[in-house]
Amino acid sequence: MSDTARESFTDKAGAALKPDSQKSTTEHLGDHVKGTGDSIASTLQPQSEKSTSQKAGDTFSGNSNNNDESLLTKAKDAVGLGEKK
């Protein structure tokens, strides 16, 4: 089962298994938007907060974020708004 705010594994599999030649322009666009959104969500969610199944799904789909800190945390740290270490 995928984590909250992430594309479900069944939706990913369905999009991947259907040949591009059988997809409408709307389906192509939807796949692109969902994939981009899921990739962003993967990057923003720290690896330590992902469920085991989400980690496995991200690894399988090539959407893996191996960083322990989220991109948002890194940005805050870069501008001095993060936690003091």
N, C-alpha and C positions, 0 to 999 in steps of 0.2 A: 504494500500500500504506500502511495506517495505521501509526502508531508503536505501540510496545509499550504496553500498558495502555489503549489507546484502542479504541473500537468500530470494527469494520471498515467500510469504505465500502460493501461489498455488503450488510451488515446494515442500515445506515442507509437505503440505497436501497430495500431490500425493505420495510422498515417504512413508509417514506414513500409507496411506490407502492400498497400495499394499502389499499383504502378502509376507513375506520373502521367503516363499517356491516358489514363482513365480519370484523372482529376480535372475538375473545372478550374477556371481561373480563380474563382472564389475559394476553392479548397486549397489551392497553392498559396494564396495570400494568407488564409487562416493558418495553415501549417507554419508559414514563415513567422507570423506574429506570435503564435503560441510558442514556437521554438525559441524565439528571441526572448520572450518573457520568461520562459523557464530557465534559460541560460542566465539571465540577469538575476533571477531568484536564487539560483544555485550559487552564484558568485557572492551575493549579499548575505546568504545564510552561512554562518560559520560551520565548519566541518564538525566541530564538537556538539553542535545542536541538531545535526541530522540524524534521523533514525537509521538503523542498520539497513533496512530495505531501501531507503533513499540513497544512502551511500553506494549500495550495490547498483541501483538503477542509474545513478550518475556516472559510475565507473563504466557500466555497460554502454551507456549512450555517449560517452566521451564528454560529459558535462561535469566533470569532476573538479571540485575546488579543494585542493589539498591544504589550504591555509587554515590555521586555527583561528585567525582573526577575520572578521568580515571586512569587505571593502569599505563599508561605512566607518568601521572602527579605525581602519588605517587612515582614511581621509581625516577623521577627527584628530587623530594623533599627529598627522602631518601639519595641521594648522594650529596645534596647541590646545585643542578642545577636548582631547581624550583624557583618560584616567592617568594620573601621575604614577609612574613606575619607579 
